[in-house]
Amino acid sequence: MPDLQSDTDKLIRARQRSRATVMGLILGALVILVFAITIVKIKAGMPH
């Protein structure tokens, strides 16, 4: 029985880890997107 619990715990941890990785990538992409938009807006406001 302990093996079944251990396997279940490992599976849950693996799913949590993969979900955390995906959320981290999405958050990083949003940060880069906001940064890029900010840079474009700043450059658009500057005289050439």
Phi, psi and omega in degrees: 000321179299329179295320180296317179295318180296317178296320179296317179298319179296320179295317179297314180298320179296318178294319178297319180295317180292322178294319178295322178296315179298316180296322177296318178295319179296317179297317177298319179296321178294320178298314179296320179297314180296319178299314181296317179298319179299315180298315180298317180294321179295314180294326180292332181276348182274142175288146184270000000 
